[in-house]
Amino acid sequence: MTSAGPARLFGIEGKGRIALGYDADLTLVDLKTERLITNEWIASVSRWTPYHDKPVTGWPIATVIRGQTVVRDGALTGSPQGQPIKFLEVPL
């Protein structure tokens, strides 16, 4: 629903599945970890979040891009791996 569906709807090439020929982009989540979201944690230009002081259960512990771990336990571990998204040609 959150990966294969949007990739299919928008014709995004190489995304939406964990399979040979697809990018290995995924986030690993510990579904039992409890955290409190605060403005101090936010690393955006605005420096605030509408979720300030909101307790949550489930927290990302690692992010893998093209098979390389780039974030682990909240720390960057790799270099930027971003590449432009490729869209499939859709006949009109």
C-alpha positions in Angstrom: 0.0 0.0 0.0 2.8 2.5 0.8 5.4 1.3 -1.7 4.1 -0.9 -4.6 0.9 1.1 -5.0 2.4 4.6 -5.3 5.2 3.2 -7.5 2.6 1.7 -9.8 0.2 4.7 -9.8 3.0 7.2 -10.6 5.0 4.9 -12.9 8.1 5.1 -10.8 10.8 2.7 -12.1 12.7 0.4 -9.8 10.8 1.3 -6.6 8.1 -0.4 -4.5 9.4 -3.9 -4.1 12.2 -5.8 -2.5 13.3 -7.8 -5.6 16.1 -8.2 -8.1 16.4 -5.1 -10.2 14.7 -2.8 -7.7 16.4 -0.3 -5.5 16.9 -1.7 -2.0 15.6 1.5 -0.2 13.9 0.7 3.1 13.6 1.8 6.7 13.8 -0.7 9.6 11.4 0.1 12.5 11.4 -1.2 16.1 7.7 -1.4 16.7 8.1 -1.6 20.5 10.4 1.4 21.1 8.6 4.3 22.8 9.8 7.9 22.3 8.7 11.4 22.9 8.8 13.8 19.9 10.0 17.2 20.9 10.9 20.4 19.0 14.6 20.0 20.2 14.8 16.8 18.2 13.6 18.3 14.9 16.4 19.0 12.3 14.4 21.1 9.9 14.6 24.8 9.0 11.4 25.5 11.0 12.9 23.9 14.2 9.4 22.9 15.4 6.8 20.1 14.9 3.1 19.9 15.4 3.9 16.7 17.2 5.8 18.4 20.0 5.5 16.5 23.3 3.6 13.6 21.6 4.6 10.1 22.8 4.8 7.5 20.1 5.4 3.8 19.9 7.5 2.5 17.0 10.7 4.2 15.9 13.0 3.9 12.9 16.3 2.3 13.8 18.0 2.1 10.4 17.6 3.4 6.8 19.1 1.5 3.9 19.5 3.1 0.5 20.5 1.0 -2.5 21.6 -1.7 -0.1 23.9 0.6 1.9 23.0 1.5 5.6 23.1 5.3 5.7 21.4 5.9 9.1 21.7 3.7 12.2 20.3 4.5 15.6 19.8 8.2 14.7 23.3 8.7 13.3 24.4 9.1 9.7 26.7 6.3 8.8 27.1 6.7 5.1 27.4 9.3 2.4 24.4 10.8 0.5 23.1 8.2 -2.0 20.3 10.3 -3.7 19.6 9.9 -7.4 16.8 11.3 -9.6 13.7 9.2 -9.7 13.1 7.5 -13.1 9.5 7.4 -14.4 8.2 4.8 -16.8 6.8 6.1 -20.1 3.1 6.1 -20.1 1.3 6.0 -23.5 -1.3 8.8 -23.9 
